[in-house]
Amino acid sequence: MCELFGVSSQQPVHINNYLKSFYRHCNMHPHGWGLALMNNKQPHIEKEPIEATESRHLKEILKNPIYTKSALAHIRLATMGNMDVANCHPFISEDNNGRKWVLIHNGTIFKCDLLNKYKKTQDGNTDSERILMYIIDRLNYKERQQPLSDREQFNFINKIISKLAEGNKLNLIISNGTYTYAHSNTRNSLHYQRINKTIYFSTQKLNDKPWKLVPLNTVFALKDGEIIYRGKSHKYTYKLTEDQFNYIMNHVNPSLRESIINNFGEMHEAEFLNYH
């Protein structure tokens, strides 16, 4: 259970106000913050395993004007993985063709044996990091002879994301500096706002201007603030079950379990299910 923010724009745009509004939600997501600026296909990532509003480093970053064509940001409520920097989003990986990929994720992978092998080699212990490792592995295998075209790359990533969505909560944004991919399979949990040649994404609305919900179960690829590719809608709309709720509570670190309960004010299980 996290919150996501992303932007894709034709020209560099000032995003400080969006980020400040976004990071203010950290009282319900106190286990880490992260920011990736994707300028010139060379991601610059900052992240810490502390509440965003408590971070002196983040305050210093936001004091200066931030202009960018592409960025991702994340605040974390840890349900899987310990509270350390290796488990903070965004995650980054480089494929065999030198492209650097950055991922942020809101959700939980409840079933996907394809990701299990990465537990031994990942830096942290989140399922989100394993998603990116799997995508890069599959891309490297697919492109072992020659790189895919942009359209072929989209089709391939669309297929991977649609497959991972079955039985799992998979709200995510991925960027390689050229294209930004966005997907949500949970109702009312990812919004977008279009202003001229810029598209913003956010879990929650960040200002009083109009926002719309990202269409469910569909992968989008954006470049320079425009939707270039749109996948076919799949059928794997996510809704948390009681068994999955129990799975989260049984696997979360005991210290974080207490923190989650405290942040939700010991809310009734049904309320937790609806929030998730």
C-alpha positions in Angstrom: 0.0 0.0 0.0 1.8 3.0 -1.3 1.2 6.1 -3.4 2.5 6.9 -6.9 3.3 10.0 -8.8 4.6 10.4 -12.4 4.9 13.0 -15.1 5.5 12.8 -18.9 5.9 16.1 -20.7 6.9 17.5 -24.1 8.9 20.3 -22.4 10.5 20.5 -18.9 7.8 21.5 -16.4 8.0 22.8 -12.9 6.8 20.0 -10.5 7.7 21.3 -7.0 4.0 22.1 -6.1 2.9 18.6 -7.3 5.7 16.9 -5.3 5.0 19.0 -2.1 1.3 18.1 -2.3 2.1 14.4 -3.0 4.6 14.0 -0.2 2.2 15.6 2.3 0.3 12.2 2.2 3.2 10.5 3.9 1.5 10.5 7.3 -0.4 7.4 6.1 2.7 6.2 4.2 5.6 6.8 6.6 8.1 4.1 5.7 10.0 5.8 2.9 10.0 8.3 0.1 11.7 8.3 -3.3 12.1 10.5 -6.4 13.5 9.7 -9.8 14.3 12.5 -12.4 14.6 10.9 -15.8 16.4 13.7 -17.7 18.5 12.7 -20.7 17.7 9.0 -20.1 20.0 9.1 -17.1 17.9 8.6 -14.0 18.8 10.5 -10.9 17.3 8.8 -7.9 17.0 10.0 -4.3 15.3 7.9 -1.6 15.3 7.3 2.2 13.5 4.9 4.5 11.9 7.6 6.6 8.7 9.7 6.5 8.9 12.3 3.7 8.0 15.3 5.9 10.7 14.3 8.4 13.5 14.2 5.7 15.9 17.2 5.8 17.3 15.9 2.5 14.0 16.0 0.7 13.3 19.5 2.1 16.6 20.7 0.6 15.7 19.1 -2.7 12.3 20.8 -2.9 13.8 24.2 -2.0 15.2 24.4 -5.5 13.1 24.6 -8.7 12.7 21.1 -10.3 12.1 21.2 -14.1 11.8 17.9 -15.9 10.1 16.1 -18.8 9.8 12.8 -16.9 9.8 11.9 -13.2 8.5 9.3 -10.8 7.9 9.7 -7.1 6.8 7.3 -4.3 5.8 7.1 -0.7 5.7 3.8 1.1 3.6 2.0 3.6 5.6 -1.2 4.0 3.5 -4.4 3.8 6.2 -6.5 2.3 9.9 -6.0 3.0 11.8 -4.3 5.9 12.2 -0.6 6.4 15.5 0.2 4.8 16.7 2.1 1.7 17.0 -1.1 -0.4 13.3 -1.5 -0.2 12.4 2.1 -1.0 11.1 2.9 -4.5 12.0 3.8 -7.2 13.9 0.7 -8.2 16.3 0.9 -11.1 17.9 -1.7 -13.5 19.8 -1.6 -16.7 19.1 -4.0 -19.6 21.7 -5.5 -22.0 21.2 -2.7 -24.5 22.1 0.0 -22.0 18.6 1.3 -21.2 18.0 2.2 -17.6 14.5 1.3 -16.3 12.9 2.8 -13.2 9.8 1.3 -11.5 7.4 2.4 -8.8 4.6 0.1 -7.6 1.6 0.2 -5.4 0.3 -3.2 -4.5 1.2 -6.7 -3.5 2.2 -9.8 -5.5 0.3 -12.7 -3.9 1.0 -15.3 -6.5 3.6 -15.5 -9.2 6.2 -18.2 -9.0 8.0 -16.6 -11.9 9.4 -13.9 -9.4 10.6 -16.3 -6.7 14.1 -16.9 -8.1 15.0 -13.3 -7.7 14.7 -13.5 -3.9 18.3 -14.7 -3.8 19.8 -11.9 -5.9 17.7 -8.8 -5.2 19.2 -6.0 -3.1 16.1 -5.7 -0.8 13.2 -8.1 -0.2 10.2 -6.5 -1.8 8.0 -8.0 -4.5 8.2 -4.7 -6.3 11.9 -5.0 -6.9 11.4 -8.5 -8.2 8.8 -7.2 -10.8 11.5 -5.0 -12.3 14.1 -7.8 -12.3 11.7 -10.1 -14.1 10.8 -7.5 -16.7 14.5 -6.8 -17.5 15.3 -10.5 -17.6 12.5 -11.1 -20.1 13.5 -8.1 -22.2 17.1 -9.3 -22.3 16.0 -12.7 -23.4 13.6 -11.4 -26.1 16.3 -9.0 -27.4 19.2 -11.5 -27.4 19.6 -11.2 -31.1 18.4 -7.6 -31.9 16.6 -4.8 -30.1 12.8 -4.6 -30.4 11.2 -1.7 -32.1 9.2 0.7 -29.9 6.0 -1.0 -30.8 7.4 -4.5 -30.3 8.8 -3.4 -26.9 5.4 -2.0 -25.9 3.6 -5.2 -26.9 6.1 -7.3 -25.0 5.8 -5.2 -21.8 2.1 -5.1 -22.1 2.0 -8.9 -22.2 4.2 -9.2 -19.1 2.2 -6.7 -17.1 -1.1 -8.3 -18.1 0.2 -11.7 -17.0 1.5 -10.4 -13.7 -1.9 -8.7 -12.9 -3.8 -11.9 -12.5 -4.6 -12.3 -8.8 -2.3 -9.4 -7.8 -2.6 -5.7 -7.1 -0.5 -4.2 -9.8 -0.6 -0.4 -9.9 2.7 0.7 -11.4 4.6 3.2 -13.5 7.8 2.3 -15.3 10.1 4.6 -17.3 13.1 4.1 -19.5 13.6 7.9 -20.0 11.9 7.7 -23.4 8.6 6.0 -22.7 6.6 6.0 -19.5 4.4 2.9 -19.0 1.4 3.2 -16.6 -1.1 0.5 -15.4 -3.7 0.1 -12.8 -6.0 -2.8 -12.0 -7.5 -1.5 -8.8 -10.6 0.8 -8.9 -10.3 4.5 -7.9 -6.5 4.1 -7.2 -4.7 6.0 -10.0 -5.6 9.3 -11.5 -4.3 11.4 -14.3 -4.4 15.1 -15.3 -3.6 16.5 -18.7 -2.4 20.1 -19.0 -1.4 21.1 -22.5 1.4 18.7 -23.5 1.9 17.3 -20.0 0.3 14.3 -18.3 0.5 13.8 -14.5 -0.3 10.6 -12.7 -1.1 10.3 -9.0 -2.8 7.9 -6.7 -4.7 10.8 -5.2 -5.7 14.1 -6.8 -3.1 16.7 -6.0 -4.8 20.0 -6.7 -8.3 21.5 -7.5 -7.9 21.2 -11.3 -9.8 18.3 -13.0 -8.4 14.8 -12.7 -9.7 11.6 -14.3 -9.3 8.0 -13.4 -6.8 6.0 -15.4 -8.8 3.3 -17.3 -8.6 0.0 -15.5 -6.6 -3.1 -16.7 -4.9 -1.3 -19.5 -1.3 -0.6 -20.2 -0.4 2.8 -21.6 2.9 4.0 -23.0 3.5 7.8 -23.1 6.2 9.8 -24.7 6.6 13.6 -24.3 3.2 14.0 -22.7 1.3 12.0 -25.3 -0.2 8.5 -25.2 1.6 6.6 -28.0 0.4 3.1 -27.4 -2.6 1.6 -25.5 -2.9 -2.1 -24.8 -6.0 -4.2 -25.0 -7.9 -4.3 -21.6 -7.4 -7.5 -19.6 -9.9 -9.0 -17.1 -7.8 -9.0 -13.9 -9.5 -6.3 -11.8 -8.0 -6.6 -8.3 -10.0 -6.7 -5.1 -8.4 -7.6 -1.8 -9.8 -10.8 -0.2 -9.8 -11.8 3.4 -7.2 -14.5 2.7 -4.9 -11.9 1.1 -5.4 -9.6 4.1 -4.3 -12.4 6.4 -1.4 -13.1 4.1 -0.2 -9.5 4.4 -0.5 -9.6 8.2 1.3 -12.9 8.5 4.2 -11.9 6.3 4.8 -8.3 7.3 7.7 -7.6 9.7 6.3 -7.6 13.3 7.6 -4.0 13.9 5.9 -2.8 10.7 2.7 -4.7 11.5 2.4 -2.5 14.6 3.1 0.6 12.6 0.5 -0.3 10.0 -2.1 -0.9 12.8 -1.2 2.4 14.4 -1.4 4.3 11.1 -4.9 2.9 10.5 -6.0 3.6 14.0 -6.7 -0.1 14.6 -9.5 0.1 12.0 -11.8 -2.7 11.4 -10.6 -5.3 8.9 -13.3 -4.5 6.5 -12.2 -0.8 6.4 -8.6 -2.0 5.7 -9.9 -4.1 2.8 -11.7 -1.1 1.3 -8.7 1.2 1.8 -6.3 -1.3 0.2 
